Amino acid sequence: MEEEAVDALLQRLERGAADAGDVEAVRVQLRTRAARVALLGSAAHERGDAVAAVGYWRRVLAEVPADSDIATSLRDSIAKVQAR
């Protein structure tokens, strides 16, 4: 889904004009985007670029619920990388 389409969905949500399918489409898009960014962080870590890895993972942390499993995992990964 393109960024413009996500923006349009979010605008419908704000106006109260979105349906359940719109809401689910936004959720899927956000999860997919967060997963892609998390994978970019993992790839950066694998190639030894700790600064980039932490940067990617922090971007994901800003998008996921703080109490989610992914947030816990990312915080642990960031702590491990920064401890080295």
N, C-alpha and C positions, 0 to 999 in steps of 0.2 A: 504494500500500500504506500503510495506516495505521501510526502509530507503535506502537500496541499489537501489531500483527502483526509488526513488525520486532523488538520486544522479545521476543515469544514465540519467534521464530526464533532469536534470539541465545541465549535460554535453552536451547533444544534443542541448539544448537551446543556450549554449555558442558557439557551433560550427555552429549555424544557421541551424541545421539539424532537428529541431523539427517541428512538424506540430501543427495545432490548437488543436487537441485532446491531444497532449502532454502538451501543455500550460495549458489547462483546467484541466488536471489531477493534475498538480502541484498546481494550485489554490485551487482545492477541498481539496487536502491533507493538504495544509497549513491552510485553514479555519477549517478543521476538527481537526487538531492538536491544533490550537489556542483555539478552543471551549473546547476541553478536558482539556487543561491546565487551562483555565478560570474556568471550573467547579471544578477542584481540588482546586483552590483558594477559591471558594465559600464554598466548603466542609470544608476546613481548617478554614475559618471564622466562619462557623456554630458551629464548635467544640471549638471555642475560641482561635485558634492559629493564632493570627493576623500577626505574623512575617512570617509564612509560606504563609498565604493568600496574603500578599503584595508581597512576593517573586514570587509566581505563576503569579500574575497579572502583575508584571513588565516584566516577561518573555513574556507574551502575548503582552504587549505594544511594545516590541522590534520587534515583527513580523507583526503587523498590521499597516496600514497607520495612521499617527498621527492625521489626520483630520476625521477619521472614527467614527461612532457612538459608536462602541465598545471601541475605545480608550478613548473617552470622558467619557463613563460610568465607565471604569476601573480607570481613573484618579480620578473621583468623589469618587469611592469606596475606593481607597487608601487614599485619603484625609480624609474621614470620619473615617477610621480605625485609621489613625495616629493621629487624633485629640482627640482620647479617651485616 
